Structure formats: C-alpha cells, structure tokens
Amino acid sequence: MTATARMTNLFLQLGLDGTPEGVAKFISEHHLPDEVNVLDAEFWNEGQRQLLKELLCSDGDWALVVDQLNEALRSPQA
C-alpha cells in the first residue's frame, strides 16, 4: 500500500468516508465491546475484515493505525 498510514486513508481503503467528519461519524456510531476482536466486529464486510487482518499482520505503520481505530471503537463516546 503506497498511501500514507493515516486514519483517513485507512477509511478510504475500507471503502468508507475518509473525511475527518466521516471518520468521526463512523466511530461515534460503532462501538466494540471489550470481548470482541476488531476483526470480528459485525459491521465489517469480508473484504474489509481481510484488509484489516493484512494490515495488522504487516506490523508496520498501518498496524498502528488499525490499533488506533480499535482503541477508538472501544472508547466511551462523548
């Protein structure tokens, strides 16, 4: 993947709204319970799940962005 590892670019790769507003809206509308792995979230389709898995396994900058998304989806919503 040649795009810079950022949350907005991750969302674009997932086929989601990559604007800062779109990212914030997605995070505010989706929550992951502590016992659910980010890869097992019911709101991902199979392609999104596979991409997230590949990025996590890459153990590079993209893995850090997926980790950030994982944390954001678990944070209490304001």
N, CA, C and O atoms as a Maestro MAE file, in Angstrom:
{
 s_m_m2io_version
 :::
 2.0.0
}

f_m_ct {
 s_m_title
 :::
 protein
 m_atom[312] {
  # First column is atom index #
  i_m_mmod_type
  r_m_x_coord
  r_m_y_coord
  r_m_z_coord
  i_m_residue_number
  s_m_chain_name
  s_m_pdb_residue_name
  s_m_pdb_atom_name
  i_m_atomic_number
  :::
  1 25 0.850 -1.167 0.000 1 A "MET " " N  " 7
  2 3 0.000 0.000 0.000 1 A "MET " " CA " 6
  3 2 0.901 1.237 0.000 1 A "MET " " C  " 6
  4 15 1.828 1.335 0.805 1 A "MET " " O  " 8
  5 25 0.632 2.159 -0.885 2 A "THR " " N  " 7
  6 3 1.520 3.304 -1.023 2 A "THR " " CA " 6
  7 2 1.004 4.549 -0.309 2 A "THR " " C  " 6
  8 15 1.758 5.509 -0.142 2 A "THR " " O  " 8
  9 25 -0.239 4.562 0.111 3 A "ALA " " N  " 7
  10 3 -0.781 5.732 0.793 3 A "ALA " " CA " 6
  11 2 -0.144 5.867 2.172 3 A "ALA " " C  " 6
  12 15 0.291 4.886 2.775 3 A "ALA " " O  " 8
  13 25 -0.102 7.104 2.652 4 A "THR " " N  " 7
  14 3 0.431 7.356 3.988 4 A "THR " " CA " 6
  15 2 -0.499 6.723 5.020 4 A "THR " " C  " 6
  16 15 -1.721 6.832 4.918 4 A "THR " " O  " 8
  17 25 0.084 6.070 6.000 5 A "ALA " " N  " 7
  18 3 -0.694 5.383 7.031 5 A "ALA " " CA " 6
  19 2 -1.342 6.400 7.967 5 A "ALA " " C  " 6
  20 15 -0.732 6.863 8.931 5 A "ALA " " O  " 8
  21 25 -2.578 6.729 7.659 6 A "ARG " " N  " 7
  22 3 -3.380 7.647 8.471 6 A "ARG " " CA " 6
  23 2 -4.787 7.088 8.557 6 A "ARG " " C  " 6
  24 15 -5.200 6.303 7.703 6 A "ARG " " O  " 8
  25 25 -5.515 7.482 9.568 7 A "MET " " N  " 7
  26 3 -6.883 7.003 9.753 7 A "MET " " CA " 6
  27 2 -7.752 7.328 8.535 7 A "MET " " C  " 6
  28 15 -8.535 6.491 8.086 7 A "MET " " O  " 8
  29 25 -7.613 8.546 8.004 8 A "THR " " N  " 7
  30 3 -8.444 8.909 6.860 8 A "THR " " CA " 6
  31 2 -8.136 8.005 5.656 8 A "THR " " C  " 6
  32 15 -9.054 7.604 4.941 8 A "THR " " O  " 8
  33 25 -6.877 7.686 5.430 9 A "ASN " " N  " 7
  34 3 -6.511 6.800 4.320 9 A "ASN " " CA " 6
  35 2 -6.967 5.366 4.578 9 A "ASN " " C  " 6
  36 15 -7.336 4.656 3.643 9 A "ASN " " O  " 8
  37 25 -6.944 4.939 5.829 10 A "LEU " " N  " 7
  38 3 -7.458 3.609 6.166 10 A "LEU " " CA " 6
  39 2 -8.933 3.527 5.794 10 A "LEU " " C  " 6
  40 15 -9.371 2.550 5.188 10 A "LEU " " O  " 8
  41 25 -9.686 4.538 6.151 11 A "PHE " " N  " 7
  42 3 -11.113 4.539 5.846 11 A "PHE " " CA " 6
  43 2 -11.348 4.502 4.337 11 A "PHE " " C  " 6
  44 15 -12.252 3.810 3.869 11 A "PHE " " O  " 8
  45 25 -10.549 5.236 3.579 12 A "LEU " " N  " 7
  46 3 -10.680 5.192 2.121 12 A "LEU " " CA " 6
  47 2 -10.399 3.786 1.604 12 A "LEU " " C  " 6
  48 15 -11.106 3.297 0.722 12 A "LEU " " O  " 8
  49 25 -9.367 3.130 2.149 13 A "GLN " " N  " 7
  50 3 -9.022 1.765 1.738 13 A "GLN " " CA " 6
  51 2 -10.156 0.794 2.076 13 A "GLN " " C  " 6
  52 15 -10.357 -0.200 1.379 13 A "GLN " " O  " 8
  53 25 -10.883 1.085 3.134 14 A "LEU " " N  " 7
  54 3 -12.005 0.237 3.546 14 A "LEU " " CA " 6
  55 2 -13.283 0.554 2.773 14 A "LEU " " C  " 6
  56 15 -14.308 -0.102 2.963 14 A "LEU " " O  " 8
  57 25 -13.218 1.565 1.899 15 A "GLY " " N  " 7
  58 3 -14.397 1.945 1.124 15 A "GLY " " CA " 6
  59 2 -15.381 2.784 1.924 15 A "GLY " " C  " 6
  60 15 -16.567 2.848 1.602 15 A "GLY " " O  " 8
  61 25 -14.875 3.425 2.969 16 A "LEU " " N  " 7
  62 3 -15.713 4.258 3.831 16 A "LEU " " CA " 6
  63 2 -15.385 5.732 3.605 16 A "LEU " " C  " 6
  64 15 -14.416 6.067 2.924 16 A "LEU " " O  " 8
  65 25 -16.198 6.598 4.182 17 A "ASP " " N  " 7
  66 3 -15.981 8.041 4.092 17 A "ASP " " CA " 6
  67 2 -14.678 8.379 4.823 17 A "ASP " " C  " 6
  68 15 -14.591 8.228 6.042 17 A "ASP " " O  " 8
  69 25 -13.676 8.832 4.082 18 A "GLY " " N  " 7
  70 3 -12.367 9.111 4.654 18 A "GLY " " CA " 6
  71 2 -12.170 10.533 5.124 18 A "GLY " " C  " 6
  72 15 -11.071 10.900 5.541 18 A "GLY " " O  " 8
  73 25 -13.215 11.342 5.066 19 A "THR " " N  " 7
  74 3 -13.071 12.708 5.571 19 A "THR " " CA " 6
  75 2 -12.978 12.651 7.097 19 A "THR " " C  " 6
  76 15 -13.467 11.702 7.711 19 A "THR " " O  " 8
  77 25 -12.359 13.649 7.706 20 A "PRO " " N  " 7
  78 3 -12.316 13.655 9.175 20 A "PRO " " CA " 6
  79 2 -13.716 13.550 9.792 20 A "PRO " " C  " 6
  80 15 -13.899 12.898 10.820 20 A "PRO " " O  " 8
  81 25 -14.695 14.190 9.160 21 A "GLU " " N  " 7
  82 3 -16.071 14.121 9.659 21 A "GLU " " CA " 6
  83 2 -16.630 12.703 9.513 21 A "GLU " " C  " 6
  84 15 -17.322 12.204 10.400 21 A "GLU " " O  " 8
  85 25 -16.320 12.061 8.377 22 A "GLY " " N  " 7
  86 3 -16.792 10.698 8.145 22 A "GLY " " CA " 6
  87 2 -16.194 9.708 9.122 22 A "GLY " " C  " 6
  88 15 -16.880 8.806 9.602 22 A "GLY " " O  " 8
  89 25 -14.910 9.875 9.416 23 A "VAL " " N  " 7
  90 3 -14.236 9.010 10.390 23 A "VAL " " CA " 6
  91 2 -14.877 9.201 11.769 23 A "VAL " " C  " 6
  92 15 -15.193 8.227 12.452 23 A "VAL " " O  " 8
  93 25 -15.064 10.446 12.167 24 A "ALA " " N  " 7
  94 3 -15.662 10.736 13.479 24 A "ALA " " CA " 6
  95 2 -17.078 10.171 13.572 24 A "ALA " " C  " 6
  96 15 -17.465 9.626 14.606 24 A "ALA " " O  " 8
  97 25 -17.847 10.301 12.495 25 A "LYS " " N  " 7
  98 3 -19.225 9.788 12.483 25 A "LYS " " CA " 6
  99 2 -19.223 8.274 12.618 25 A "LYS " " C  " 6
  100 15 -20.002 7.725 13.397 25 A "LYS " " O  " 8
  101 25 -18.359 7.588 11.870 26 A "PHE " " N  " 7
  102 3 -18.294 6.128 11.939 26 A "PHE " " CA " 6
  103 2 -17.952 5.686 13.363 26 A "PHE " " C  " 6
  104 15 -18.595 4.792 13.912 26 A "PHE " " O  " 8
  105 25 -16.948 6.311 13.949 27 A "ILE " " N  " 7
  106 3 -16.519 5.937 15.297 27 A "ILE " " CA " 6
  107 2 -17.621 6.212 16.315 27 A "ILE " " C  " 6
  108 15 -17.798 5.443 17.260 27 A "ILE " " O  " 8
  109 25 -18.356 7.294 16.131 28 A "SER " " N  " 7
  110 3 -19.432 7.609 17.079 28 A "SER " " CA " 6
  111 2 -20.615 6.660 16.936 28 A "SER " " C  " 6
  112 15 -21.377 6.479 17.886 28 A "SER " " O  " 8
  113 25 -20.779 6.049 15.758 29 A "GLU " " N  " 7
  114 3 -21.926 5.167 15.512 29 A "GLU " " CA " 6
  115 2 -21.610 3.685 15.715 29 A "GLU " " C  " 6
  116 15 -22.516 2.853 15.674 29 A "GLU " " O  " 8
  117 25 -20.346 3.347 15.932 30 A "HIS " " N  " 7
  118 3 -19.953 1.945 16.095 30 A "HIS " " CA " 6
  119 2 -19.150 1.791 17.382 30 A "HIS " " C  " 6
  120 15 -18.256 2.585 17.675 30 A "HIS " " O  " 8
  121 25 -19.483 0.769 18.130 31 A "HIS " " N  " 7
  122 3 -18.771 0.518 19.382 31 A "HIS " " CA " 6
  123 2 -18.427 -0.963 19.467 31 A "HIS " " C  " 6
  124 15 -19.232 -1.819 19.101 31 A "HIS " " O  " 8
  125 25 -17.241 -1.253 19.945 32 A "LEU " " N  " 7
  126 3 -16.786 -2.632 20.120 32 A "LEU " " CA " 6
  127 2 -16.729 -2.971 21.603 32 A "LEU " " C  " 6
  128 15 -16.029 -2.309 22.368 32 A "LEU " " O  " 8
  129 25 -17.460 -3.994 22.006 33 A "PRO " " N  " 7
  130 3 -17.316 -4.452 23.395 33 A "PRO " " CA " 6
  131 2 -15.907 -4.991 23.618 33 A "PRO " " C  " 6
  132 15 -15.251 -5.422 22.670 33 A "PRO " " O  " 8
  133 25 -15.446 -4.972 24.844 34 A "ASP " " N  " 7
  134 3 -14.084 -5.408 25.162 34 A "ASP " " CA " 6
  135 2 -13.799 -6.835 24.716 34 A "ASP " " C  " 6
  136 15 -12.667 -7.152 24.351 34 A "ASP " " O  " 8
  137 25 -14.806 -7.699 24.738 35 A "GLU " " N  " 7
  138 3 -14.576 -9.105 24.420 35 A "GLU " " CA " 6
  139 2 -14.572 -9.407 22.913 35 A "GLU " " C  " 6
  140 15 -14.312 -10.543 22.518 35 A "GLU " " O  " 8
  141 25 -14.854 -8.415 22.076 36 A "VAL " " N  " 7
  142 3 -14.907 -8.630 20.627 36 A "VAL " " CA " 6
  143 2 -13.630 -8.111 19.969 36 A "VAL " " C  " 6
  144 15 -13.257 -6.950 20.135 36 A "VAL " " O  " 8
  145 25 -12.965 -8.998 19.215 37 A "ASN " " N  " 7
  146 3 -11.773 -8.612 18.460 37 A "ASN " " CA " 6
  147 2 -12.189 -7.670 17.344 37 A "ASN " " C  " 6
  148 15 -13.257 -7.840 16.754 37 A "ASN " " O  " 8
  149 25 -11.365 -6.684 17.048 38 A "VAL " " N  " 7
  150 3 -11.696 -5.714 15.999 38 A "VAL " " CA " 6
  151 2 -11.971 -6.412 14.670 38 A "VAL " " C  " 6
  152 15 -12.798 -5.938 13.891 38 A "VAL " " O  " 8
  153 25 -11.303 -7.514 14.396 39 A "LEU " " N  " 7
  154 3 -11.520 -8.246 13.144 39 A "LEU " " CA " 6
  155 2 -12.860 -8.966 13.119 39 A "LEU " " C  " 6
  156 15 -13.354 -9.317 12.047 39 A "LEU " " O  " 8
  157 25 -13.449 -9.188 14.279 40 A "ASP " " N  " 7
  158 3 -14.719 -9.911 14.369 40 A "ASP " " CA " 6
  159 2 -15.926 -8.998 14.482 40 A "ASP " " C  " 6
  160 15 -17.048 -9.477 14.652 40 A "ASP " " O  " 8
  161 25 -15.716 -7.698 14.391 41 A "ALA " " N  " 7
  162 3 -16.833 -6.754 14.513 41 A "ALA " " CA " 6
  163 2 -17.858 -7.025 13.427 41 A "ALA " " C  " 6
  164 15 -17.509 -7.251 12.268 41 A "ALA " " O  " 8
  165 25 -19.113 -7.001 13.808 42 A "GLU " " N  " 7
  166 3 -20.192 -7.333 12.879 42 A "GLU " " CA " 6
  167 2 -20.377 -6.304 11.764 42 A "GLU " " C  " 6
  168 15 -21.020 -6.598 10.756 42 A "GLU " " O  " 8
  169 25 -19.825 -5.111 11.930 43 A "PHE " " N  " 7
  170 3 -20.046 -4.071 10.921 43 A "PHE " " CA " 6
  171 2 -19.064 -4.120 9.749 43 A "PHE " " C  " 6
  172 15 -19.221 -3.350 8.801 43 A "PHE " " O  " 8
  173 25 -18.065 -4.993 9.781 44 A "TRP " " N  " 7
  174 3 -17.152 -5.128 8.633 44 A "TRP " " CA " 6
  175 2 -17.709 -6.143 7.642 44 A "TRP " " C  " 6
  176 15 -18.308 -7.144 8.037 44 A "TRP " " O  " 8
  177 25 -17.506 -5.878 6.349 45 A "ASN " " N  " 7
  178 3 -17.798 -6.925 5.380 45 A "ASN " " CA " 6
  179 2 -16.542 -7.784 5.237 45 A "ASN " " C  " 6
  180 15 -15.509 -7.466 5.827 45 A "ASN " " O  " 8
  181 25 -16.617 -8.854 4.473 46 A "GLU " " N  " 7
  182 3 -15.489 -9.782 4.397 46 A "GLU " " CA " 6
  183 2 -14.234 -9.122 3.816 46 A "GLU " " C  " 6
  184 15 -13.127 -9.387 4.283 46 A "GLU " " O  " 8
  185 25 -14.397 -8.267 2.807 47 A "GLY " " N  " 7
  186 3 -13.257 -7.574 2.216 47 A "GLY " " CA " 6
  187 2 -12.583 -6.636 3.205 47 A "GLY " " C  " 6
  188 15 -11.356 -6.566 3.272 47 A "GLY " " O  " 8
  189 25 -13.395 -5.914 3.973 48 A "GLN " " N  " 7
  190 3 -12.852 -5.010 4.982 48 A "GLN " " CA " 6
  191 2 -12.121 -5.797 6.062 48 A "GLN " " C  " 6
  192 15 -11.041 -5.408 6.506 48 A "GLN " " O  " 8
  193 25 -12.715 -6.894 6.474 49 A "ARG " " N  " 7
  194 3 -12.100 -7.740 7.502 49 A "ARG " " CA " 6
  195 2 -10.743 -8.267 7.033 49 A "ARG " " C  " 6
  196 15 -9.777 -8.270 7.796 49 A "ARG " " O  " 8
  197 25 -10.674 -8.709 5.780 50 A "GLN " " N  " 7
  198 3 -9.426 -9.237 5.233 50 A "GLN " " CA " 6
  199 2 -8.352 -8.149 5.167 50 A "GLN " " C  " 6
  200 15 -7.197 -8.389 5.516 50 A "GLN " " O  " 8
  201 25 -8.738 -6.960 4.719 51 A "LEU " " N  " 7
  202 3 -7.783 -5.853 4.652 51 A "LEU " " CA " 6
  203 2 -7.246 -5.513 6.045 51 A "LEU " " C  " 6
  204 15 -6.040 -5.346 6.222 51 A "LEU " " O  " 8
  205 25 -8.125 -5.412 7.013 52 A "LEU " " N  " 7
  206 3 -7.694 -5.098 8.381 52 A "LEU " " CA " 6
  207 2 -6.743 -6.169 8.905 52 A "LEU " " C  " 6
  208 15 -5.752 -5.852 9.562 52 A "LEU " " O  " 8
  209 25 -7.039 -7.428 8.618 53 A "LYS " " N  " 7
  210 3 -6.174 -8.522 9.053 53 A "LYS " " CA " 6
  211 2 -4.793 -8.399 8.422 53 A "LYS " " C  " 6
  212 15 -3.782 -8.549 9.107 53 A "LYS " " O  " 8
  213 25 -4.745 -8.126 7.120 54 A "GLU " " N  " 7
  214 3 -3.462 -7.971 6.432 54 A "GLU " " CA " 6
  215 2 -2.662 -6.804 7.005 54 A "GLU " " C  " 6
  216 15 -1.449 -6.903 7.188 54 A "GLU " " O  " 8
  217 25 -3.342 -5.711 7.283 55 A "LEU " " N  " 7
  218 3 -2.655 -4.536 7.824 55 A "LEU " " CA " 6
  219 2 -2.126 -4.798 9.229 55 A "LEU " " C  " 6
  220 15 -1.020 -4.377 9.569 55 A "LEU " " O  " 8
  221 25 -2.915 -5.493 10.043 56 A "LEU " " N  " 7
  222 3 -2.445 -5.829 11.388 56 A "LEU " " CA " 6
  223 2 -1.237 -6.757 11.336 56 A "LEU " " C  " 6
  224 15 -0.299 -6.606 12.118 56 A "LEU " " O  " 8
  225 25 -1.262 -7.709 10.420 57 A "CYS " " N  " 7
  226 3 -0.160 -8.664 10.303 57 A "CYS " " CA " 6
  227 2 1.101 -8.024 9.728 57 A "CYS " " C  " 6
  228 15 2.200 -8.551 9.897 57 A "CYS " " O  " 8
  229 25 0.943 -6.891 9.051 58 A "SER " " N  " 7
  230 3 2.098 -6.212 8.462 58 A "SER " " CA " 6
  231 2 3.031 -5.671 9.535 58 A "SER " " C  " 6
  232 15 4.220 -5.473 9.285 58 A "SER " " O  " 8
  233 25 2.501 -5.434 10.723 59 A "ASP " " N  " 7
  234 3 3.276 -4.965 11.869 59 A "ASP " " CA " 6
  235 2 4.073 -3.699 11.569 59 A "ASP " " C  " 6
  236 15 5.167 -3.508 12.101 59 A "ASP " " O  " 8
  237 25 3.530 -2.845 10.725 60 A "GLY " " N  " 7
  238 3 4.181 -1.586 10.388 60 A "GLY " " CA " 6
  239 2 3.304 -0.411 10.771 60 A "GLY " " C  " 6
  240 15 2.512 -0.489 11.710 60 A "GLY " " O  " 8
  241 25 3.454 0.683 10.031 61 A "ASP " " N  " 7
  242 3 2.673 1.893 10.308 61 A "ASP " " CA " 6
  243 2 1.174 1.633 10.206 61 A "ASP " " C  " 6
  244 15 0.390 2.171 10.988 61 A "ASP " " O  " 8
  245 25 0.776 0.797 9.228 62 A "TRP " " N  " 7
  246 3 -0.654 0.522 9.059 62 A "TRP " " CA " 6
  247 2 -1.212 -0.240 10.239 62 A "TRP " " C  " 6
  248 15 -2.358 -0.017 10.631 62 A "TRP " " O  " 8
  249 25 -0.420 -1.147 10.822 63 A "ALA " " N  " 7
  250 3 -0.873 -1.884 12.004 63 A "ALA " " CA " 6
  251 2 -1.153 -0.917 13.152 63 A "ALA " " C  " 6
  252 15 -2.100 -1.112 13.914 63 A "ALA " " O  " 8
  253 25 -0.335 0.119 13.273 64 A "LEU " " N  " 7
  254 3 -0.547 1.128 14.318 64 A "LEU " " CA " 6
  255 2 -1.864 1.877 14.100 64 A "LEU " " C  " 6
  256 15 -2.572 2.188 15.058 64 A "LEU " " O  " 8
  257 25 -2.186 2.163 12.838 65 A "VAL " " N  " 7
  258 3 -3.433 2.870 12.531 65 A "VAL " " CA " 6
  259 2 -4.635 1.980 12.858 65 A "VAL " " C  " 6
  260 15 -5.628 2.454 13.409 65 A "VAL " " O  " 8
  261 25 -4.546 0.694 12.519 66 A "VAL " " N  " 7
  262 3 -5.634 -0.230 12.859 66 A "VAL " " CA " 6
  263 2 -5.775 -0.328 14.380 66 A "VAL " " C  " 6
  264 15 -6.891 -0.384 14.897 66 A "VAL " " O  " 8
  265 25 -4.661 -0.350 15.089 67 A "ASP " " N  " 7
  266 3 -4.712 -0.352 16.554 67 A "ASP " " CA " 6
  267 2 -5.392 0.913 17.086 67 A "ASP " " C  " 6
  268 15 -6.166 0.851 18.041 67 A "ASP " " O  " 8
  269 25 -5.104 2.046 16.471 68 A "GLN " " N  " 7
  270 3 -5.745 3.301 16.880 68 A "GLN " " CA " 6
  271 2 -7.252 3.229 16.652 68 A "GLN " " C  " 6
  272 15 -8.034 3.671 17.494 68 A "GLN " " O  " 8
  273 25 -7.657 2.669 15.506 69 A "LEU " " N  " 7
  274 3 -9.082 2.514 15.227 69 A "LEU " " CA " 6
  275 2 -9.713 1.585 16.261 69 A "LEU " " C  " 6
  276 15 -10.792 1.870 16.779 69 A "LEU " " O  " 8
  277 25 -9.052 0.493 16.556 70 A "ASN " " N  " 7
  278 3 -9.534 -0.450 17.551 70 A "ASN " " CA " 6
  279 2 -9.771 0.249 18.892 70 A "ASN " " C  " 6
  280 15 -10.811 0.059 19.523 70 A "ASN " " O  " 8
  281 25 -8.811 1.048 19.316 71 A "GLU " " N  " 7
  282 3 -8.956 1.785 20.582 71 A "GLU " " CA " 6
  283 2 -10.097 2.791 20.512 71 A "GLU " " C  " 6
  284 15 -10.864 2.932 21.464 71 A "GLU " " O  " 8
  285 25 -10.210 3.486 19.395 72 A "ALA " " N  " 7
  286 3 -11.260 4.498 19.251 72 A "ALA " " CA " 6
  287 2 -12.649 3.860 19.302 72 A "ALA " " C  " 6
  288 15 -13.585 4.441 19.850 72 A "ALA " " O  " 8
  289 25 -12.774 2.665 18.727 73 A "LEU " " N  " 7
  290 3 -14.070 1.980 18.725 73 A "LEU " " CA " 6
  291 2 -14.436 1.447 20.104 73 A "LEU " " C  " 6
  292 15 -15.592 1.094 20.339 73 A "LEU " " O  " 8
  293 25 -13.490 1.382 21.002 74 A "ARG " " N  " 7
  294 3 -13.753 0.898 22.364 74 A "ARG " " CA " 6
  295 2 -13.901 2.035 23.368 74 A "ARG " " C  " 6
  296 15 -14.384 1.820 24.479 74 A "ARG " " O  " 8
  297 25 -13.496 3.227 22.994 75 A "SER " " N  " 7
  298 3 -13.554 4.362 23.914 75 A "SER " " CA " 6
  299 2 -14.998 4.766 24.163 75 A "SER " " C  " 6
  300 15 -15.834 4.692 23.261 75 A "SER " " O  " 8
  301 25 -15.288 5.188 25.374 76 A "PRO " " N  " 7
  302 3 -16.646 5.697 25.646 76 A "PRO " " CA " 6
  303 2 -16.924 6.885 24.743 76 A "PRO " " C  " 6
  304 15 -16.076 7.759 24.563 76 A "PRO " " O  " 8
  305 25 -18.093 6.905 24.194 77 A "GLN " " N  " 7
  306 3 -18.472 8.009 23.294 77 A "GLN " " CA " 6
  307 2 -18.895 9.211 24.117 77 A "GLN " " C  " 6
  308 15 -19.644 9.092 25.086 77 A "GLN " " O  " 8
  309 25 -18.401 10.363 23.712 78 A "ALA " " N  " 7
  310 3 -18.721 11.598 24.453 78 A "ALA " " CA " 6
  311 2 -20.138 12.041 24.163 78 A "ALA " " C  " 6
  312 15 -20.588 13.057 24.693 78 A "ALA " " O  " 8
  :::
 }
 m_bond[311] {
  # First column is bond index #
  i_m_from
  i_m_to
  i_m_order
  :::
  1 1 2 1
  2 2 3 1
  3 3 4 2
  4 3 5 1
  5 5 6 1
  6 6 7 1
  7 7 8 2
  8 7 9 1
  9 9 10 1
  10 10 11 1
  11 11 12 2
  12 11 13 1
  13 13 14 1
  14 14 15 1
  15 15 16 2
  16 15 17 1
  17 17 18 1
  18 18 19 1
  19 19 20 2
  20 19 21 1
  21 21 22 1
  22 22 23 1
  23 23 24 2
  24 23 25 1
  25 25 26 1
  26 26 27 1
  27 27 28 2
  28 27 29 1
  29 29 30 1
  30 30 31 1
  31 31 32 2
  32 31 33 1
  33 33 34 1
  34 34 35 1
  35 35 36 2
  36 35 37 1
  37 37 38 1
  38 38 39 1
  39 39 40 2
  40 39 41 1
  41 41 42 1
  42 42 43 1
  43 43 44 2
  44 43 45 1
  45 45 46 1
  46 46 47 1
  47 47 48 2
  48 47 49 1
  49 49 50 1
  50 50 51 1
  51 51 52 2
  52 51 53 1
  53 53 54 1
  54 54 55 1
  55 55 56 2
  56 55 57 1
  57 57 58 1
  58 58 59 1
  59 59 60 2
  60 59 61 1
  61 61 62 1
  62 62 63 1
  63 63 64 2
  64 63 65 1
  65 65 66 1
  66 66 67 1
  67 67 68 2
  68 67 69 1
  69 69 70 1
  70 70 71 1
  71 71 72 2
  72 71 73 1
  73 73 74 1
  74 74 75 1
  75 75 76 2
  76 75 77 1
  77 77 78 1
  78 78 79 1
  79 79 80 2
  80 79 81 1
  81 81 82 1
  82 82 83 1
  83 83 84 2
  84 83 85 1
  85 85 86 1
  86 86 87 1
  87 87 88 2
  88 87 89 1
  89 89 90 1
  90 90 91 1
  91 91 92 2
  92 91 93 1
  93 93 94 1
  94 94 95 1
  95 95 96 2
  96 95 97 1
  97 97 98 1
  98 98 99 1
  99 99 100 2
  100 99 101 1
  101 101 102 1
  102 102 103 1
  103 103 104 2
  104 103 105 1
  105 105 106 1
  106 106 107 1
  107 107 108 2
  108 107 109 1
  109 109 110 1
  110 110 111 1
  111 111 112 2
  112 111 113 1
  113 113 114 1
  114 114 115 1
  115 115 116 2
  116 115 117 1
  117 117 118 1
  118 118 119 1
  119 119 120 2
  120 119 121 1
  121 121 122 1
  122 122 123 1
  123 123 124 2
  124 123 125 1
  125 125 126 1
  126 126 127 1
  127 127 128 2
  128 127 129 1
  129 129 130 1
  130 130 131 1
  131 131 132 2
  132 131 133 1
  133 133 134 1
  134 134 135 1
  135 135 136 2
  136 135 137 1
  137 137 138 1
  138 138 139 1
  139 139 140 2
  140 139 141 1
  141 141 142 1
  142 142 143 1
  143 143 144 2
  144 143 145 1
  145 145 146 1
  146 146 147 1
  147 147 148 2
  148 147 149 1
  149 149 150 1
  150 150 151 1
  151 151 152 2
  152 151 153 1
  153 153 154 1
  154 154 155 1
  155 155 156 2
  156 155 157 1
  157 157 158 1
  158 158 159 1
  159 159 160 2
  160 159 161 1
  161 161 162 1
  162 162 163 1
  163 163 164 2
  164 163 165 1
  165 165 166 1
  166 166 167 1
  167 167 168 2
  168 167 169 1
  169 169 170 1
  170 170 171 1
  171 171 172 2
  172 171 173 1
  173 173 174 1
  174 174 175 1
  175 175 176 2
  176 175 177 1
  177 177 178 1
  178 178 179 1
  179 179 180 2
  180 179 181 1
  181 181 182 1
  182 182 183 1
  183 183 184 2
  184 183 185 1
  185 185 186 1
  186 186 187 1
  187 187 188 2
  188 187 189 1
  189 189 190 1
  190 190 191 1
  191 191 192 2
  192 191 193 1
  193 193 194 1
  194 194 195 1
  195 195 196 2
  196 195 197 1
  197 197 198 1
  198 198 199 1
  199 199 200 2
  200 199 201 1
  201 201 202 1
  202 202 203 1
  203 203 204 2
  204 203 205 1
  205 205 206 1
  206 206 207 1
  207 207 208 2
  208 207 209 1
  209 209 210 1
  210 210 211 1
  211 211 212 2
  212 211 213 1
  213 213 214 1
  214 214 215 1
  215 215 216 2
  216 215 217 1
  217 217 218 1
  218 218 219 1
  219 219 220 2
  220 219 221 1
  221 221 222 1
  222 222 223 1
  223 223 224 2
  224 223 225 1
  225 225 226 1
  226 226 227 1
  227 227 228 2
  228 227 229 1
  229 229 230 1
  230 230 231 1
  231 231 232 2
  232 231 233 1
  233 233 234 1
  234 234 235 1
  235 235 236 2
  236 235 237 1
  237 237 238 1
  238 238 239 1
  239 239 240 2
  240 239 241 1
  241 241 242 1
  242 242 243 1
  243 243 244 2
  244 243 245 1
  245 245 246 1
  246 246 247 1
  247 247 248 2
  248 247 249 1
  249 249 250 1
  250 250 251 1
  251 251 252 2
  252 251 253 1
  253 253 254 1
  254 254 255 1
  255 255 256 2
  256 255 257 1
  257 257 258 1
  258 258 259 1
  259 259 260 2
  260 259 261 1
  261 261 262 1
  262 262 263 1
  263 263 264 2
  264 263 265 1
  265 265 266 1
  266 266 267 1
  267 267 268 2
  268 267 269 1
  269 269 270 1
  270 270 271 1
  271 271 272 2
  272 271 273 1
  273 273 274 1
  274 274 275 1
  275 275 276 2
  276 275 277 1
  277 277 278 1
  278 278 279 1
  279 279 280 2
  280 279 281 1
  281 281 282 1
  282 282 283 1
  283 283 284 2
  284 283 285 1
  285 285 286 1
  286 286 287 1
  287 287 288 2
  288 287 289 1
  289 289 290 1
  290 290 291 1
  291 291 292 2
  292 291 293 1
  293 293 294 1
  294 294 295 1
  295 295 296 2
  296 295 297 1
  297 297 298 1
  298 298 299 1
  299 299 300 2
  300 299 301 1
  301 301 302 1
  302 302 303 1
  303 303 304 2
  304 303 305 1
  305 305 306 1
  306 306 307 1
  307 307 308 2
  308 307 309 1
  309 309 310 1
  310 310 311 1
  311 311 312 2
  :::
 }
}
